[in-house]
């Protein structure tokens, strides 16, 4: 949910004992500073998802989904250490490509330490994040602002991303002016903004073949930082971020308990049908409902994921369908969790295909640990 990105799935022993969290105050997000890192917060992520239309041998273009996420986690137990080798921050990254025609998900992950010092000052660092604007590096993986655009370079196993993202719409502040509630207690909240309807350019290399994105390729960015997100009884969440074809943007999420009941829900809808005249509606508790319509069982984890949903929102009733059932990611070598995150298509209440985006589901293989 933009928890998305939703996911510093860190084991408690790795993150250290954290001080009690308090309710976050309302504030005014300022850019470009708030596009950068907030190192005093426990968790943070920059999350980009999208779909690419690329040329194919047939008349119909080939459809690819892509996802990249950089996570930062503050390690409480090392903050007072004087050693330059102390890992005061940990940086993780996930990336994936969904090949719809090939019916396969390609994914990779990275993890590195960061002393919290400025780039280049500590030779022990293999990762860093700027506090003034978007610029996150994890060895050879990067997400950074170049001029007015964001540029991502990812080289994974059997795939690579070299993508530029141009904002076609203003920042979308989630929740109340960017303060997004995530649970029944005030302290379960995050600062959270999105950039929907990003124009995506560049290339995706898959198994040695480079595909250039066509002009109608679209992406979505979430940036979120918090001290505490999950209620102790929450096991995970379901989240969608959808670029609707008319230029509108839809966000919806729910947090679940161990019995699958919604403990909290929320999201937003922003109309984009008339460029320059955007109207945003922030969903309040109880206005979003997720109903599972079809499930898929993972042969890897044996988790049962709803891969088709009916999502009720104040904007409309939507049917959300995964374009590929098996988009489960195994991140036990980095953030420690198995979760489902993948490209989906969305139909409105009149059964018209109205958008594409990403669906994320956590806490189905085991309880999520943030």
Secondary structure by P-SEA (a helix, b strand, c coil): cccccccccccccccccccccccccbbbbbccccccccccccccbbbbbbcccccccccbbbbbbbbbbbbbbbbcccccccccccccbbbbbbbbbbbccccccccccccccccccccccccccccccccccbbbbcccccccccccbbbbbbbcccccccbbbbbcccccccccccccccccccccccccccccccccbbbbbcccbbbbbcccccbbbbbbbbccccccccccbbbbbbbccccbbbbbbcccccccccccccccccccccccbbbbbbbccccbbbbbcbbbbbcccccccccccccccccbbbbbbbccccccccccccccbbbbbbcbbbbcccccccbbbbbbbccccccccc
